[in-house]
Amino acid sequence: MNELNAPKVQKYTSQIIIFLTALRIRQWIKNFIVLLPLVFVLDQQWSYSEKTSLLITTLQAIGAFTIFCLLSSGTYLINDLFDLKYDQRHPKKQYRPIASGALSPSYAKFAATVLIILGLTLSSILNNNFLIIAITYVIITIAYSKIFKHIAWVDIIILISGYLLRAMAGASALEAPISIWLYVIVGLSATLIGLIKRKSEIENTLLFSSRQVLNKYNPILLKRLIYLISILTITSYSLYTLLAKSLPSNNTMTITIPIAGYCLFRYLKIANGHHIGESPEEILWKDRAIKIGIFLWLISTICILYFQ
């Protein structure tokens, strides 16, 4: 009996893997931005004598992260539906579940609808401000997939807004004020990712029919802007560690500058050297040095903020 059921089990397992691949779980790494406010406001939200408030605050942040995973996966499915014909001509994207035919468009539409409705329903449980941010994220992301990704420079601005909305959502979930520095650094980092993404797309699509919008970008200008934004990003982070009022007055946060700088320039080296900036999440998943750097930055930051 077990041997007879084995093909069915294998089939269902394969379908689950295909569906999870379509959800782009690897790209959930972007949603960790939602958790950043937790790191910087937790000491303001609880005390060691009130462990209940610590649990509640942490659960709120995790809930916000989970909601954005649902919403982002729903919008990824919609994006793949819009880009179906383009993806089928792409040397790598042609293997995505929808483009390859492994996942039917009708099922993808149904799944996207369920994920977005579920995510927005859960958003309303957190608070109204978070719900507004979540709705805004869904609207601009779908608008990007349908319209704005075909308009040069506007597409990068929309990509940046997606990262900023994640940071805003994390702060809103905790109902805590966040330093303007967080938005500046996230915004500059997102700009850098967007510029590198477009530069890599241009380099990787020279051999086949690419999206027309890529022809409107000047690779030389993109390269110069990448250098400029890189400098602005690390400079802004350095100024943040020195000037932010929410940080320790002894400026110990400056210790993290070399770590942040290493992670930034390591990312630039890999993205430019291997032409994989088109998928920033792949760099973060696969490069051990960057993962170690991020871990050291996180541990250093927590120690500086909470244990001195």
C-alpha positions, 0 to 999 in steps of 0.5 A, a space after each residue: 500500500 505504501 509503495 502504491 501511495 509513493 508516487 502520489 506523495 512524491 507528486 504532492 511534494 513536488 507541487 509544494 516545492 513548486 509553489 514555495 519556489 513561486 513565492 520566492 521565499 529567498 526574497 523574504 530576506 528583504 523583509 528583515 528590514 521590518 525588524 530593524 526598528 525592533 533593534 533600535 527601540 527595544 530598550 525604550 519599549 521595555 525594562 528588565 523588570 517587565 518581561 511581558 512587554 518584551 514578549 509583546 513587543 517582539 511578537 508585534 515585530 515578528 507579526 509585522 515581518 510575517 505579514 510582509 512575507 505574505 504580502 510580498 509573496 502575493 505581489 511576486 506572483 502578480 509580478 510573474 503573471 504580468 511578466 509571463 511573456 518576458 520571463 519566458 525569453 529570459 535565460 534564467 527567469 524562464 525556469 520560474 514556476 509560472 513562466 515554465 508552466 509548472 504553476 498554472 496562471 489561474 492557480 497563481 492568481 488565486 494564491 496571490 489573492 488569498 495571500 494579499 487578503 490574509 496579509 491585509 486582514 492580519 494588518 488590521 489586527 496590529 493597528 490602523 497605521 500599519 494597515 495603511 502602510 501595508 495597503 500602500 505597499 501592495 498598491 505601489 508594488 502592483 502598480 510597479 509590476 504593471 506600469 512603473 517598471 517600464 518607466 526609467 528612473 521611476 522604477 528605481 524610485 518605486 523600488 526604494 519606496 518598497 524598502 522604506 515602507 518596510 522600515 515604516 511598517 516595522 516602526 508602526 507595528 511597535 508604535 514607536 518613533 524612529 530616528 530619521 537616520 534609519 530612513 536615510 540609511 535605508 533609502 540610500 541602501 535601497 537606491 544602491 541596490 536599485 542602481 546595481 540591479 538595473 546595471 546588472 540587468 543591462 549586462 545580463 540581457 545583452 544577448 536576448 530581447 530585453 525590456 525596452 526600459 533598460 535601453 533608456 539607462 546609461 550604463 556609465 551614468 549608473 556606474 558613477 551613481 553607484 560609486 556616489 551613493 556608496 560613498 553617501 551611504 557609508 558617510 550617512 551611517 558614520 554620521 548616524 553613529 556620531 550624531 543620533 541622539 538615541 545612541 550612547 553618548 560615548 560614541 561606541 556605536 562608531 565601532 560598527 562602522 568598519 563592519 558596515 563598510 566591509 559588508 557594503 563594499 563586499 556586496 559591491 565587489 560581488 555584484 560587479 565582479 560576478 554580474 549578479 546584482 540583479 538578484 541581491 537576495 542571492 548575494 546575501 544568501 550565498 556569500 558567507 563573508 557578508 552573512 558573518 559581517 551582518 551577524 557581527 554588526 547585529 551582535 555588536 549593535 545589541 551589545 552597545 545598545 543594551 549592555 553598557 
